[in-house]
Amino acid sequence: MSQHYFSTHHQGEPVTVLLGWDRPVGHFFLVVERDDPGPDEDDYLYLNLDEPDAFDLPLEFFRQKLKDLGIEVPAQMFEQVQLDTDFGIGNRRVIYQPDGRFESAETA
């Protein structure tokens, strides 16, 4: 599966966004994880597995979900995930900088 990471903030709280393509299963996914959850907070701000149709959501759904949460990610993140899908790329880990630069590595 491709894994595209971006560290940012949600309402002043540090979070990590993970967007990707699960090649074996054939679906997109999105996870927004709190980096330092409080004692009464869930680890996840958002997890696509909580959606009723979790395995049949288009990439645009996740773009809107992030917008609804007030979280901005580099446009390159969505572009690269779409390329992963188009070219059947799996086992790719990508870390993004706020300016859109990214480092990519194949994973085992």
Residue pairs with C-beta under 8 A, 6 or more apart in sequence:
1 20
1 21
1 22
1 23
1 24
1 29
1 90
1 91
2 20
2 21
2 23
2 80
2 81
2 84
2 89
2 90
2 91
2 92
2 93
2 94
3 18
3 20
3 92
3 93
3 94
3 107
4 18
4 19
4 20
4 77
4 80
4 81
4 94
4 96
4 102
5 16
5 17
5 18
5 93
5 94
5 95
5 96
6 16
6 17
6 19
6 73
6 74
6 77
6 95
6 96
7 14
7 15
7 16
7 17
7 35
8 14
8 15
8 16
8 17
8 71
8 72
8 73
8 98
9 15
10 32
10 45
10 69
10 70
10 71
11 70
13 34
13 35
13 36
14 34
14 35
14 36
15 32
15 33
15 34
15 35
15 45
15 71
16 32
16 33
16 35
17 30
17 31
17 32
17 66
17 71
17 73
17 77
18 29
18 30
18 31
18 32
18 33
19 28
19 29
19 30
19 62
19 73
19 77
19 78
19 81
20 28
20 29
20 81
20 84
21 27
21 28
21 29
21 81
21 84
21 85
21 89
21 90
22 28
22 29
23 84
23 88
23 89
23 90
24 90
25 55
27 54
27 55
27 56
27 57
28 48
28 57
28 58
28 59
28 61
28 62
28 81
28 85
29 48
29 49
30 46
30 47
30 48
30 62
30 65
30 66
31 44
31 46
31 47
31 48
32 44
32 45
32 46
32 47
32 66
32 69
32 71
33 43
33 44
33 45
34 41
34 42
34 43
34 44
34 45
37 43
45 69
46 65
46 69
48 54
48 57
48 62
51 57
59 78
59 81
59 82
59 85
63 78
66 72
66 73
73 96
74 96
74 97
74 98
74 99
74 100
74 102
75 100
76 96
76 100
76 102
77 94
77 96
77 102
80 94
80 102
80 104
83 89
84 90
84 92
91 106
91 107
91 108
92 104
92 105
92 106
92 107
93 104
93 105
93 106
93 107
94 102
94 103
94 104
94 105
95 102
95 103
96 102
